[in-house]
Every structure is written in structure tokens, then in C-alpha cells.
Amino acid sequence: MTSNSDTAVATRVTPDITGMRIAHRGMISDTRRFAQITAQIAAGSPCPPRRAAAIAEYLNLLCDSIHHHHTIEDDVLWPVLIASAGPAVDVRELEDDHIHVDELLATLRARAFAFAAASDKQAAATELADTLKTAHALLSEHIADEEKVVFPIIDEYVSLEDWARIEKAAKQGGNLKFEVPRVLQHATEPELARMKQEAGVAIRLMLKFLVRGFDKREAIIAG
């Protein structure tokens, strides 16, 4: 005969980490994409001031987004994991990675600013492309390690209440005008379908408004 405790374990509802997956996907995709764009500019692709400014603006917002994501992990997610899983989780290497990423983001911001202001766009784009390639490699490795270590812990130990608190903290400090269109951009078709189904009419209208401004900048970035 199955006990109540056995049933509770068997029917445990795990946190939905879709948002975290999409955020990770966006970081990897954006650093790769802009490494390619700036490499093309370094090779002679036309880049008038308006395009350079749009690229620099996007990269600065991307740095803000990555820093915010890592701050939530350091300040909110890691303490929850440690409290929930105890010795089953060790996030020290991931914390160290965040320090290295922050240092690289500072360089990326500086080079994006220099690129927008430079009279010689090709030379500035070369330095910016190199920084973006390094950022892409570092983030790809860090995210692979993080998902390998953290996702199973979330699945097994973290409660829905704690996960809701983490997601609330992440949303409170995020730039919706930047983050929401990127979620739509980097979500898979099944993820998009589920999000649209869960969204009300008011939210769907807000999404259209946010995407419109985002797409205008994307058109300028594309040249």
C-alpha cells in the first residue's frame, strides 16, 4: 500500500526553469551575434554613426542584463540552493566565474563606448569583436557548467514558493523594454506557444508595444 509520503514524493511539482534557460540562451546568442557583426565591420562592412550608436546601446543593455542575472544568482538563488540542498551543492566555482565575467563586462562596456565614438570604426570594431568573442567563450563555458550543476539541484530540492521568490526578484530589477523582446526572440516555438497561452490580452498588447521599439533598433543594427 502506498503511503501519503510516497505519493507526495512521486507527485512533486518542480519549478519551471524556462525563463532561466531562455536567459542563458540569449546571453550566448547575443555575444556570438555581435561578435560576428563587429567582425564584419572590422572587415569593412559600412557602419555609419547611427548604426554604431545602436550597437553600443544594445551591448551596454546586454551588459546590464548579464550583471543583473548574475547578481540575482549570487544574492538570491545561491542562498536558496544552499539552504535547500546543503552539502549536495557547491557554487563556489560559479561565484568565481561571475567575478571574471564582471571584469570582462567592464572591458566590453568601455570598448563599446569607444567604438561608438571612434572615427576609425574598423580599428575599434576589431577590439570590440575580440572582446565579444572572449565573452561568448567564457559565458558558454560558464553556462554549461552552471546548468549541469544547478538545474538538477533546483529540480530536486527547490520549492515552488522559493522559486517564485527568485523569479520575482529577477523581474523587479530587470529592464522590461530590453528583456521581454529578447525572451520572445530566444524562446523556442513550444515555449512561445505556452507563454502566449498563459498571457492575458493586456499583456499581449504590452508585448507588441515593447517589441516595436526593440525591432526598430534591430533594423538599425542590421545596417
Accessible surface in RSA format (square Angstrom, percent):
REM  Atomic radii and reference values for relative SASA: ProtOr
REM  Chains: A
REM  Algorithm: Lee & Richards
REM  Probe-radius: 1.40
REM  Slices: 20
REM RES _ NUM      All-atoms   Total-Side   Main-Chain    Non-polar    All polar
REM                ABS   REL    ABS   REL    ABS   REL    ABS   REL    ABS   REL
RES MET A   1   245.52 127.1 155.49 102.9  90.03 214.4 133.23 113.3 112.29 148.8
RES THR A   2    92.78  66.0  69.16  70.1  23.61  56.3  36.35  48.8  56.43  85.3
RES SER A   3    52.00  43.9  41.88  55.9  10.12  23.3  49.20 104.8   2.80   3.9
RES ASN A   4   137.39  94.7 127.36 123.1  10.03  24.2  33.99  81.8 103.40  99.9
RES SER A   5    74.15  62.7  64.58  86.2   9.58  22.1  53.76 114.5  20.39  28.6
RES ASP A   6    79.20  55.5  73.84  73.5   5.36  12.7  16.22  38.2  62.98  62.8
RES THR A   7    65.51  46.6  63.45  64.3   2.06   4.9  53.40  71.7  12.11  18.3
RES ALA A   8    63.16  58.1  48.44  74.8  14.72  33.5  55.94  78.8   7.22  19.1
RES VAL A   9   119.24  78.5 105.22  95.3  14.02  33.8 109.47  95.1   9.78  26.5
RES ALA A  10    87.22  80.2  45.86  70.8  41.36  94.1  56.54  79.6  30.68  81.3
RES THR A  11    87.51  62.2  71.39  72.4  16.12  38.4  64.29  86.4  23.22  35.1
RES ARG A  12    91.98  38.6  64.08  32.7  27.89  66.4  49.45  67.6  42.53  25.8
RES VAL A  13   101.24  66.6  89.18  80.7  12.06  29.1  92.94  80.8   8.29  22.5
RES THR A  14    53.83  38.3  40.82  41.4  13.01  31.0  16.35  22.0  37.48  56.7
RES PRO A  15    10.13   7.4   0.05   0.0  10.08  36.6   0.36   0.3   9.77  60.7
RES ASP A  16    83.22  58.3  72.19  71.9  11.02  26.1  43.66 102.8  39.55  39.4
RES ILE A  17    23.92  13.6  22.67  16.9   1.25   3.0  22.71  16.4   1.21   3.3
RES THR A  18    20.54  14.6  19.50  19.8   1.03   2.5   9.32  12.5  11.22  17.0
RES GLY A  19    41.03  50.6   0.00   N/A  41.03  50.6  31.30  85.9   9.73  21.8
RES MET A  20    17.15   8.9   9.62   6.4   7.53  17.9  10.94   9.3   6.21   8.2
RES ARG A  21   100.96  42.4  98.45  50.2   2.51   6.0  20.63  28.2  80.33  48.7
RES ILE A  22     4.00   2.3   3.26   2.4   0.74   1.8   3.26   2.3   0.74   2.0
RES ALA A  23    30.78  28.3  22.55  34.8   8.23  18.7  29.91  42.1   0.87   2.3
RES HIS A  24     3.28   1.8   3.28   2.3   0.00   0.0   2.17   2.2   1.12   1.3
RES ARG A  25    77.93  32.7  72.87  37.1   5.06  12.1  48.80  66.7  29.12  17.7
RES GLY A  26     1.36   1.7   0.00   N/A   1.36   1.7   1.36   3.7   0.00   0.0
RES MET A  27     3.61   1.9   3.61   2.4   0.00   0.0   3.48   3.0   0.13   0.2
RES ILE A  28    41.54  23.6  41.54  30.9   0.00   0.0  41.54  29.9   0.00   0.0
RES SER A  29    24.01  20.3  23.39  31.2   0.62   1.4   6.45  13.7  17.56  24.6
RES ASP A  30     0.00   0.0   0.00   0.0   0.00   0.0   0.00   0.0   0.00   0.0
RES THR A  31     0.29   0.2   0.29   0.3   0.00   0.0   0.29   0.4   0.00   0.0
RES ARG A  32   105.47  44.3 104.44  53.2   1.03   2.5  35.30  48.2  70.17  42.5
RES ARG A  33    60.63  25.5  59.31  30.2   1.32   3.1  45.99  62.9  14.64   8.9
RES PHE A  34     0.00   0.0   0.00   0.0   0.00   0.0   0.00   0.0   0.00   0.0
RES ALA A  35     7.66   7.0   7.19  11.1   0.47   1.1   7.51  10.6   0.15   0.4
RES GLN A  36    96.79  54.1  92.30  67.5   4.49  10.7  33.19  70.7  63.60  48.2
RES ILE A  37    20.75  11.8  20.75  15.5   0.00   0.0  20.75  14.9   0.00   0.0
RES THR A  38     0.00   0.0   0.00   0.0   0.00   0.0   0.00   0.0   0.00   0.0
RES ALA A  39    35.42  32.6  28.43  43.9   6.99  15.9  30.34  42.7   5.08  13.5
RES GLN A  40   101.87  57.0  96.57  70.6   5.30  12.6  33.16  70.6  68.72  52.1
RES ILE A  41     1.08   0.6   1.03   0.8   0.05   0.1   1.03   0.7   0.05   0.1
RES ALA A  42    24.27  22.3  11.37  17.5  12.90  29.3  11.58  16.3  12.69  33.6
RES ALA A  43    90.34  83.1  48.74  75.2  41.60  94.6  59.51  83.8  30.83  81.7
RES GLY A  44    42.87  52.9   0.00   N/A  42.87  52.9  18.41  50.5  24.46  54.8
RES SER A  45    37.35  31.6  23.64  31.5  13.71  31.6  16.31  34.7  21.03  29.5
RES PRO A  46   109.02  79.5  96.34  87.8  12.68  46.1 106.65  88.1   2.37  14.7
RES CYS A  47    18.68  14.1   1.18   1.3  17.50  41.1   2.02   5.1  16.66  18.0
RES PRO A  48    73.81  53.8  65.74  59.9   8.07  29.3  73.07  60.3   0.74   4.6
RES PRO A  49   104.43  76.1 100.60  91.7   3.83  13.9 101.59  83.9   2.84  17.6
RES ARG A  50   168.59  70.8 159.08  81.1   9.51  22.6  65.75  89.9 102.84  62.3
RES ARG A  51    15.26   6.4  14.85   7.6   0.42   1.0   3.20   4.4  12.06   7.3
RES ALA A  52     0.00   0.0   0.00   0.0   0.00   0.0   0.00   0.0   0.00   0.0
RES ALA A  53    54.26  49.9  48.10  74.2   6.16  14.0  50.18  70.7   4.07  10.8
RES ALA A  54     8.08   7.4   4.43   6.8   3.65   8.3   7.62  10.7   0.47   1.2
RES ILE A  55     0.00   0.0   0.00   0.0   0.00   0.0   0.00   0.0   0.00   0.0
RES ALA A  56    13.01  12.0  10.95  16.9   2.07   4.7  11.32  15.9   1.70   4.5
RES GLU A  57    89.47  51.4  81.30  61.5   8.17  19.5  33.98  65.7  55.49  45.3
RES TYR A  58     0.00   0.0   0.00   0.0   0.00   0.0   0.00   0.0   0.00   0.0
RES LEU A  59     0.36   0.2   0.18   0.1   0.18   0.4   0.36   0.2   0.00   0.0
RES ASN A  60    63.86  44.0  63.77  61.6   0.09   0.2  13.61  32.8  50.25  48.6
RES LEU A  61    32.13  17.9  31.02  22.2   1.11   2.8  31.02  21.8   1.11   3.0
RES LEU A  62     0.09   0.1   0.09   0.1   0.00   0.0   0.09   0.1   0.00   0.0
RES CYS A  63     0.24   0.2   0.24   0.3   0.00   0.0   0.00   0.0   0.24   0.3
RES ASP A  64    62.85  44.0  57.10  56.8   5.74  13.6  25.63  60.3  37.22  37.1
RES SER A  65    12.65  10.7   7.78  10.4   4.87  11.2   3.78   8.1   8.87  12.4
RES ILE A  66     0.32   0.2   0.32   0.2   0.00   0.0   0.32   0.2   0.00   0.0
RES HIS A  67    84.18  46.0  84.15  58.5   0.03   0.1  55.13  56.8  29.05  33.8
RES HIS A  68    41.70  22.8  39.58  27.5   2.12   5.4  29.36  30.3  12.33  14.4
RES HIS A  69    30.91  16.9  27.32  19.0   3.60   9.2  16.77  17.3  14.14  16.5
RES HIS A  70     5.50   3.0   5.50   3.8   0.00   0.0   3.82   3.9   1.69   2.0
RES THR A  71    47.67  33.9  44.57  45.2   3.10   7.4  41.70  56.0   5.97   9.0
RES ILE A  72    22.95  13.1  22.95  17.1   0.00   0.0  22.95  16.5   0.00   0.0
RES GLU A  73     3.67   2.1   3.67   2.8   0.00   0.0   3.62   7.0   0.05   0.0
RES ASP A  74    50.81  35.6  38.82  38.6  12.00  28.4  17.21  40.5  33.60  33.5
RES ASP A  75    95.98  67.2  72.04  71.7  23.94  56.6  25.17  59.2  70.81  70.6
RES VAL A  76    25.91  17.0  22.98  20.8   2.93   7.1  25.49  22.1   0.42   1.1
RES LEU A  77     2.71   1.5   2.71   1.9   0.00   0.0   2.71   1.9   0.00   0.0
RES TRP A  78     2.08   0.8   2.08   1.0   0.00   0.0   2.08   1.1   0.00   0.0
RES PRO A  79    63.90  46.6  55.23  50.3   8.67  31.5  60.09  49.6   3.80  23.6
RES VAL A  80     6.32   4.2   3.48   3.2   2.83   6.8   6.26   5.4   0.06   0.2
RES LEU A  81     0.00   0.0   0.00   0.0   0.00   0.0   0.00   0.0   0.00   0.0
RES ILE A  82    90.88  51.7  87.22  65.0   3.66   8.8  87.22  62.8   3.66   9.9
RES ALA A  83    91.49  84.1  50.12  77.3  41.37  94.1  61.43  86.5  30.06  79.6
RES SER A  84    38.35  32.4   7.70  10.3  30.65  70.6  11.12  23.7  27.24  38.2
RES ALA A  85     9.96   9.2   0.00   0.0   9.96  22.7   2.65   3.7   7.31  19.4
RES GLY A  86    26.28  32.4   0.00   N/A  26.28  32.4  22.21  60.9   4.08   9.1
RES PRO A  87   145.34 105.9 107.38  97.9  37.96 138.0 119.67  98.8  25.67 159.6
RES ALA A  88    55.06  50.6  19.90  30.7  35.17  80.0  32.67  46.0  22.39  59.3
RES VAL A  89    13.60   8.9   0.04   0.0  13.56  32.7   2.28   2.0  11.32  30.7
RES ASP A  90    77.63  54.4  59.65  59.4  17.98  42.5  38.64  90.9  38.99  38.9
RES VAL A  91     5.99   3.9   4.51   4.1   1.48   3.6   4.51   3.9   1.48   4.0
RES ARG A  92   166.30  69.8 165.42  84.3   0.88   2.1  69.33  94.7  96.97  58.8
RES GLU A  93   140.93  80.9 138.93 105.1   2.00   4.8  52.58 101.7  88.35  72.1
RES LEU A  94     6.24   3.5   6.24   4.5   0.00   0.0   6.24   4.4   0.00   0.0
RES GLU A  95    66.48  38.2  64.21  48.6   2.27   5.4  17.72  34.3  48.76  39.8
RES ASP A  96    75.19  52.7  74.72  74.4   0.47   1.1  17.18  40.4  58.01  57.9
RES ASP A  97    31.15  21.8  31.14  31.0   0.01   0.0   0.51   1.2  30.64  30.6
RES HIS A  98     4.54   2.5   4.36   3.0   0.18   0.5   4.44   4.6   0.10   0.1
RES ILE A  99   100.93  57.4  98.24  73.2   2.69   6.5 100.71  72.5   0.22   0.6
RES HIS A 100    97.86  53.5  94.48  65.7   3.38   8.7  63.44  65.4  34.42  40.1
RES VAL A 101     2.28   1.5   2.28   2.1   0.00   0.0   2.28   2.0   0.00   0.0
RES ASP A 102    57.08  40.0  49.92  49.7   7.16  16.9  21.50  50.6  35.58  35.5
RES GLU A 103   107.64  61.8  97.20  73.5  10.44  24.8  49.41  95.6  58.23  47.5
RES LEU A 104    28.41  15.8  25.33  18.1   3.09   7.8  28.18  19.8   0.24   0.6
RES LEU A 105     6.79   3.8   6.79   4.9   0.00   0.0   6.79   4.8   0.00   0.0
RES ALA A 106    60.55  55.7  50.55  78.0  10.00  22.7  54.13  76.2   6.42  17.0
RES THR A 107    54.51  38.8  49.27  49.9   5.24  12.5  26.95  36.2  27.56  41.7
RES LEU A 108     0.42   0.2   0.42   0.3   0.00   0.0   0.42   0.3   0.00   0.0
RES ARG A 109    75.36  31.6  69.54  35.4   5.82  13.8  38.23  52.2  37.13  22.5
RES ALA A 110    61.17  56.2  48.31  74.6  12.86  29.3  57.34  80.8   3.83  10.1
RES ARG A 111    81.49  34.2  79.77  40.7   1.72   4.1  11.09  15.2  70.40  42.7
RES ALA A 112     2.22   2.0   2.22   3.4   0.00   0.0   2.22   3.1   0.00   0.0
RES PHE A 113   152.91  76.5 148.93  92.2   3.98  10.4 152.13  92.2   0.78   2.2
RES ALA A 114    51.71  47.5  45.11  69.6   6.61  15.0  49.80  70.1   1.91   5.1
RES PHE A 115     0.00   0.0   0.00   0.0   0.00   0.0   0.00   0.0   0.00   0.0
RES ALA A 116    34.68  31.9  18.65  28.8  16.03  36.5  18.81  26.5  15.87  42.0
RES ALA A 117    77.14  70.9  39.68  61.2  37.46  85.2  50.04  70.5  27.09  71.8
RES ALA A 118    26.28  24.2  14.01  21.6  12.28  27.9  23.85  33.6   2.43   6.4
RES SER A 119   122.68 103.7  80.64 107.6  42.04  96.8  58.77 125.1  63.92  89.5
RES ASP A 120    83.62  58.6  76.15  75.8   7.46  17.6  36.99  87.0  46.63  46.5
RES LYS A 121    35.12  17.1  31.85  19.5   3.26   7.8  21.00  18.9  14.11  15.0
RES GLN A 122    90.16  50.4  89.02  65.1   1.14   2.7  23.48  50.0  66.68  50.6
RES ALA A 123    55.43  51.0  43.68  67.4  11.74  26.7  51.77  72.9   3.66   9.7
RES ALA A 124    15.58  14.3   8.51  13.1   7.08  16.1  13.72  19.3   1.86   4.9
RES ALA A 125     0.00   0.0   0.00   0.0   0.00   0.0   0.00   0.0   0.00   0.0
RES THR A 126    65.48  46.6  64.52  65.4   0.96   2.3  52.75  70.9  12.73  19.2
RES GLU A 127    92.66  53.2  92.10  69.7   0.56   1.3  22.87  44.2  69.79  57.0
RES LEU A 128     0.00   0.0   0.00   0.0   0.00   0.0   0.00   0.0   0.00   0.0
RES ALA A 129     3.20   2.9   3.20   4.9   0.00   0.0   3.20   4.5   0.00   0.0
RES ASP A 130    71.74  50.3  68.56  68.2   3.19   7.5  22.63  53.3  49.12  49.0
RES THR A 131     5.21   3.7   1.12   1.1   4.10   9.8   4.74   6.4   0.48   0.7
RES LEU A 132     0.00   0.0   0.00   0.0   0.00   0.0   0.00   0.0   0.00   0.0
RES LYS A 133   111.08  54.2 104.22  63.9   6.86  16.3  64.25  57.8  46.83  49.9
RES THR A 134    74.06  52.7  68.43  69.4   5.63  13.4  46.95  63.1  27.12  41.0
RES ALA A 135     2.99   2.8   2.70   4.2   0.29   0.7   2.99   4.2   0.00   0.0
RES HIS A 136    43.27  23.7  43.27  30.1   0.00   0.0  25.04  25.8  18.24  21.2
RES ALA A 137    61.35  56.4  51.44  79.4   9.91  22.5  57.12  80.4   4.22  11.2
RES LEU A 138    45.24  25.2  41.76  29.9   3.48   8.7  44.93  31.6   0.31   0.8
RES LEU A 139     2.10   1.2   2.10   1.5   0.00   0.0   2.10   1.5   0.00   0.0
RES SER A 140    34.35  29.0  29.14  38.9   5.21  12.0  28.62  61.0   5.73   8.0
RES GLU A 141   115.82  66.5 107.90  81.6   7.91  18.8  39.04  75.5  76.77  62.7
RES HIS A 142     1.82   1.0   0.71   0.5   1.12   2.9   1.53   1.6   0.29   0.3
RES ILE A 143     5.68   3.2   5.68   4.2   0.00   0.0   5.68   4.1   0.00   0.0
RES ALA A 144    61.82  56.8  47.46  73.2  14.36  32.7  55.82  78.6   6.00  15.9
RES ASP A 145    63.84  44.7  62.71  62.4   1.13   2.7  13.63  32.1  50.21  50.1
RES GLU A 146     0.69   0.4   0.69   0.5   0.00   0.0   0.00   0.0   0.69   0.6
RES GLU A 147    47.33  27.2  42.86  32.4   4.47  10.6   9.00  17.4  38.33  31.3
RES LYS A 148   168.11  82.0 148.42  91.1  19.69  46.9 100.37  90.3  67.74  72.2
RES VAL A 149    58.56  38.5  49.79  45.1   8.77  21.1  55.06  47.8   3.50   9.5
RES VAL A 150     0.00   0.0   0.00   0.0   0.00   0.0   0.00   0.0   0.00   0.0
RES PHE A 151    15.04   7.5  13.47   8.3   1.57   4.1  13.79   8.4   1.25   3.6
RES PRO A 152    73.69  53.7  64.15  58.5   9.54  34.7  71.51  59.0   2.17  13.5
RES ILE A 153    17.56  10.0  17.56  13.1   0.00   0.0  17.56  12.6   0.00   0.0
RES ILE A 154     0.89   0.5   0.89   0.7   0.00   0.0   0.89   0.6   0.00   0.0
RES ASP A 155    74.42  52.1  71.58  71.2   2.84   6.7  16.99  40.0  57.43  57.3
RES GLU A 156   111.22  63.9  95.26  72.1  15.96  38.0  33.40  64.6  77.82  63.5
RES TYR A 157    83.72  39.1  63.94  36.4  19.78  51.5  40.27  30.3  43.44  53.6
RES VAL A 158     0.06   0.0   0.00   0.0   0.06   0.1   0.00   0.0   0.06   0.2
RES SER A 159    39.57  33.4  36.86  49.2   2.70   6.2  35.53  75.7   4.04   5.7
RES LEU A 160    81.92  45.6  74.95  53.6   6.98  17.5  75.45  53.0   6.47  17.4
RES GLU A 161   133.33  76.5 121.07  91.6  12.26  29.2  71.22 137.8  62.11  50.7
RES ASP A 162    40.78  28.6  40.75  40.6   0.04   0.1   0.19   0.5  40.59  40.5
RES TRP A 163    15.03   6.0  15.03   7.3   0.00   0.0  15.03   8.0   0.00   0.0
RES ALA A 164    60.01  55.2  50.67  78.2   9.34  21.3  55.58  78.3   4.43  11.7
RES ARG A 165   127.18  53.4 120.92  61.6   6.26  14.9  65.91  90.1  61.27  37.1
RES ILE A 166     9.28   5.3   9.28   6.9   0.00   0.0   9.28   6.7   0.00   0.0
RES GLU A 167    61.33  35.2  58.75  44.4   2.58   6.1  16.11  31.2  45.22  36.9
RES LYS A 168   130.23  63.5 126.02  77.3   4.21  10.0  72.14  64.9  58.09  61.9
RES ALA A 169    24.21  22.3  18.31  28.3   5.90  13.4  19.99  28.2   4.22  11.2
RES ALA A 170    37.94  34.9  33.30  51.4   4.64  10.6  33.90  47.7   4.05  10.7
RES LYS A 171   144.10  70.3 131.21  80.5  12.89  30.7  85.37  76.8  58.73  62.6
RES GLN A 172   132.90  74.3  95.24  69.6  37.66  89.7  44.46  94.6  88.44  67.1
RES GLY A 173    50.97  62.9   0.00   N/A  50.97  62.9  26.68  73.2  24.29  54.4
RES GLY A 174    22.72  28.0   0.00   N/A  22.72  28.0   6.63  18.2  16.08  36.0
RES ASN A 175    67.81  46.8  57.62  55.7  10.19  24.5  29.62  71.3  38.19  36.9
RES LEU A 176    90.54  50.4  86.54  61.9   4.00  10.1  86.54  60.8   4.00  10.8
RES LYS A 177   142.75  69.6 137.93  84.6   4.82  11.5  80.97  72.9  61.78  65.8
RES PHE A 178     2.96   1.5   2.46   1.5   0.51   1.3   2.94   1.8   0.02   0.1
RES GLU A 179    37.51  21.5  37.35  28.3   0.16   0.4  21.42  41.4  16.09  13.1
RES VAL A 180    24.10  15.9  23.47  21.2   0.63   1.5  24.10  20.9   0.00   0.0
RES PRO A 181     4.67   3.4   1.10   1.0   3.58  13.0   1.29   1.1   3.38  21.0
RES ARG A 182    11.14   4.7  10.69   5.4   0.45   1.1   2.77   3.8   8.37   5.1
RES VAL A 183    49.67  32.7  49.17  44.5   0.50   1.2  49.50  43.0   0.17   0.5
RES LEU A 184    38.68  21.5  30.51  21.8   8.17  20.5  30.82  21.6   7.85  21.1
RES GLN A 185    82.53  46.1  48.03  35.1  34.50  82.1  36.24  77.1  46.29  35.1
RES HIS A 186    22.28  12.2  13.58   9.4   8.69  22.2  10.26  10.6  12.01  14.0
RES ALA A 187    13.32  12.2   0.00   0.0  13.32  30.3   0.06   0.1  13.26  35.1
RES THR A 188    60.53  43.0  52.40  53.1   8.12  19.4  56.90  76.4   3.63   5.5
RES GLU A 189   134.09  77.0 128.47  97.2   5.62  13.4  61.55 119.0  72.55  59.2
RES PRO A 190    94.20  68.7  82.94  75.6  11.26  40.9  90.65  74.8   3.55  22.0
RES GLU A 191    19.55  11.2  19.55  14.8   0.00   0.0   7.82  15.1  11.73   9.6
RES LEU A 192    27.00  15.0  27.00  19.3   0.00   0.0  27.00  19.0   0.00   0.0
RES ALA A 193    62.26  57.2  50.06  77.3  12.20  27.8  57.84  81.5   4.42  11.7
RES ARG A 194    90.58  38.0  87.57  44.6   3.01   7.2  46.34  63.3  44.23  26.8
RES MET A 195    50.66  26.2  46.06  30.5   4.60  10.9  28.47  24.2  22.19  29.4
RES LYS A 196   107.79  52.6 105.13  64.5   2.66   6.3  54.98  49.5  52.80  56.2
RES GLN A 197   152.75  85.4 121.85  89.0  30.91  73.6  44.07  93.8 108.68  82.4
RES GLU A 198   130.58  75.0  93.85  71.0  36.73  87.5  46.88  90.7  83.70  68.3
RES ALA A 199    15.03  13.8   6.49  10.0   8.53  19.4  10.31  14.5   4.72  12.5
RES GLY A 200    37.47  46.2   0.00   N/A  37.47  46.2  34.82  95.6   2.65   5.9
RES VAL A 201    98.70  64.9  94.30  85.4   4.40  10.6  94.30  81.9   4.40  11.9
RES ALA A 202    77.90  71.6  65.94 101.8  11.97  27.2  69.72  98.2   8.19  21.7
RES ILE A 203    85.20  48.5  84.26  62.8   0.94   2.3  85.20  61.4   0.00   0.0
RES ARG A 204    95.73  40.2  94.18  48.0   1.54   3.7  34.19  46.7  61.53  37.3
RES LEU A 205   110.05  61.3 103.81  74.3   6.24  15.7 104.13  73.1   5.92  15.9
RES MET A 206    81.84  42.4  75.03  49.7   6.81  16.2  47.53  40.4  34.31  45.5
RES LEU A 207    27.00  15.0  26.95  19.3   0.04   0.1  27.00  19.0   0.00   0.0
RES LYS A 208   136.53  66.6 127.85  78.4   8.67  20.7  80.94  72.9  55.59  59.2
RES PHE A 209   126.28  63.2 121.83  75.5   4.45  11.6 122.00  74.0   4.28  12.3
RES LEU A 210    17.25   9.6  11.47   8.2   5.77  14.5  14.17  10.0   3.08   8.3
RES VAL A 211    39.57  26.0  39.57  35.8   0.00   0.0  39.57  34.4   0.00   0.0
RES ARG A 212   134.92  56.6 128.20  65.4   6.71  16.0  53.15  72.6  81.77  49.6
RES GLY A 213    42.65  52.6   0.00   N/A  42.65  52.6  33.35  91.5   9.30  20.8
RES PHE A 214     8.62   4.3   3.35   2.1   5.27  13.7   6.19   3.8   2.42   6.9
RES ASP A 215    74.96  52.5  69.99  69.7   4.97  11.8  26.93  63.4  48.03  47.9
RES LYS A 216   138.14  67.4 130.93  80.3   7.20  17.2  84.07  75.7  54.06  57.6
RES ARG A 217    36.05  15.1  34.22  17.4   1.83   4.4  12.47  17.0  23.58  14.3
RES GLU A 218    29.70  17.1  26.06  19.7   3.64   8.7  17.62  34.1  12.08   9.9
RES ALA A 219    68.24  62.7  50.07  77.3  18.17  41.3  58.47  82.3   9.78  25.9
RES ILE A 220    40.32  22.9  32.54  24.2   7.78  18.8  39.30  28.3   1.02   2.8
RES ILE A 221     1.22   0.7   1.22   0.9   0.00   0.0   1.22   0.9   0.00   0.0
RES ALA A 222    79.23  72.8  48.34  74.6  30.89  70.3  55.62  78.3  23.62  62.6
RES GLY A 223    81.46 100.5   0.00   N/A  81.46 100.5  34.64  95.1  46.82 104.9
END  Absolute sums over single chains surface
CHAIN  1 A    12124.3      10196.0       1928.3       7338.5       4785.7
END  Absolute sums over all chains
TOTAL         12124.3      10196.0       1928.3       7338.5       4785.7
